[in-house]
Amino acid sequence: RGAKMAVEMPAPLTLAFMTYADNLEELSQQALGRGHELLLHFPMEPDDLKRNDPGPNALMVGLSETELDRRLEWGLNRFKGFVGLNNHMGSRFTRNRVGMRRVALALRKRGLIFLDSMTTGSSVAAAEARRVGLTVLERDIFLDHIPTSEEVRRQLALLEQRAKAKGFAIGIGHPQTFTLDVIRAWLPKARARGFDIVPISVIARRLEGVG
């Protein structure tokens, strides 16, 4: 239900669909048809597997290159039309240089980008991506880590401050009703204050020095 609500939001937003979600082809095509941009939301190993299950075919530290490639191939073929990949969980995996280099190489080969959700401050994703020539972006603000409308409003204000300071900012939220309701009300007000709401690829091209 939350995914359908997100698809119906005013475009352009960037929607990240989980690899193992249901109805991926239908939902992703609806999102594209409404003018949104897509990411593949790929499960990766967290620090505490007992408390946080990343789901099937997650990228795990210690997997062989063959198995990592198999899981990546599975995920990258789940639906069409996404411009890049971002991590679901992954606080342990994104600290692993070998694994993140494998991810970066697979994405570069396909002309995709990587958005680091920054579930850990010690992620090596950006360093490994740049090492192989892959465009990488990093999340600035989590909108709903504390699950209240008030927190989402506060975090959106921080997002605006960050965008003013560095020229752009990337916020990540979840398709919860209160998050989407606050964002829907915020979008026209942010535009009225002079902010552009752009797909993730626009920021990627800016970082690449294109456009």
Secondary structure by P-SEA (a helix, b strand, c coil): caaaaaaaccccbbbbbcccccaaaaaaaaaaaabbbbbbbcccccccccccccccccccccccaaaaaaaaaaaaaccccccbbbbcccccccccaaaaaaaaaaaaaabbbbbccccccccaaaaaaaaabbbbbbbcccccccccaaaaaaaaaaaaaaaaaccbbbbbbcccaaaaaaaaaaaaaaaaaccccccaaaaaaaaaccc
